[in-house]
Amino acid sequence: MRVTVFLALLVALASRPSTPADNSLNPTSGQTDNNLSSTENIHEADTDADEQAISSVINDLTFSQGYERDGVHGVVSVDKVLQILRQVSEELALLKESHTTVRTNQASLQNSLSVLQHSQAIFVENMSTLQRWYLMLQEKLEKQKLLQETVSCEECIGALNQNVASLQKKQATFDQNLTLIKEENTIIQQNHAFLGESVAALEHNLTNFLERQEKQTAVLQEEIDTIQTNLASVQSKFVWMEKNLTQLQTGQDKVFMHDGQKFYVHTAGKLNWHAARQWCQTNWNSDLAQPIGDLDRFMKEVAARVKKIPPTTWQQVWFGVSDLQQEGQWVTLDGTNLNDGIPWGHGQPDNKGGIEHCLGVVCNIDKETFMNDAACSESHYFVCGQSE
């Protein structure tokens, strides 16, 4: 929020009304010197105040930048804001340099005006003297009729006329310079207005940026929460793996006896029904298990070992039973018919999609265990029969 306060300071600085151009400059007015000096002091004070305000904002933003870097967000964008503010400060420095040039021109014009006023005073004095001389000459002409002195007086009047013409040219130059000063002052006021608009646009863009940053921070927080949840799950699984490491290394907890025969529950990886048969033949020197004896007790033996793997909602385990040869006729690999007595689940077998021809036992974590028909292409755990 410190950035918003500093930008508010910039907006207040940009919206401060500019000092209007002094249109009262007149070489015949007695207040010309005071007006030029007052205008110069006002421009200088305004420019210095602008520079001090911008320097203060940059220093505070630099402090804010250091503070924000301890957080998660806002680092790169604050650097960009500082860069833009420094560019604004450079433009103000150029503006101050332009003010300095204007003040120099004003000082030069003031000197010229002083010289002009001094020349006018001399001219008035000379005119008075000439008028006296003229009266004297007239008296002499009337008395002495000295034509030569009259001619000389006329030459003096011509010289004075030339001086007057020269002073008029200087007055015209002064008026031109004054016009240029007014035009430069107008340009300065326009630059002030443009700077105010730029600061307002910058504040608007920064506000939008901060809103986007807040949204991104919220999304990031959600991702962090998800990661923490996943981490907790991984830690839970790690505890389970550590607790059962010895049994998993030996694999003996996956072997059980049923009705005098040995069976192996494979949970190290999932295979489809045909690949599971090949694995049992290669690694267990047998085939998929063919249920014998009490099927309910047999399924519970299998389920007890499947439920020791990391918690999931349910798992299915392949047995060596299918109706691949004839739909609806469930037989073991050695051809034994098991249609009667299979503890099917509710609504099973349903041959969903016309492709469910292999039998497996569904082991729910907190529910009953039951037989189910499934597509032979699905990958599940499996049970190998007694080794020979």
Buried (B, 14 or more C-beta within 10 A) or exposed (E): EEBEEBBEBBBEBBEBEBBEBBEEBEBEEEEBEEBBEEBBEBBBEBBEEBBEBBEEBBEBBEEBBEEBEEEEBBEEBBEEBBEBBEEBBEBBBEBBEBBEEBBEBBEEBBEBBEEBBEBBEEBEEBEEEBEEBBEEBEEBBEEEEEEEBBEEBEEBEEEBEEBEEEBEEBBEEBEEBBEEBEEBBEEBBEBBEEBBEBBBEBBEBBEEBBEEBEEEBEEEEEEEEEEEEEEEEEEEEEEBEEEBEEEBEEEEBBBBEBEEBBBBBBBEEBBBBBBBBEBBEEEBEBBBBBBBEEBEEBBBBBBBBBBBBEEEEEBBBBBBBBBEEEEEEBBBBEEEEBEEEBBBBEEBBEBEEEEBBBBBBBBBEEEBBBBBBBBBEBBBBBBBBBBE
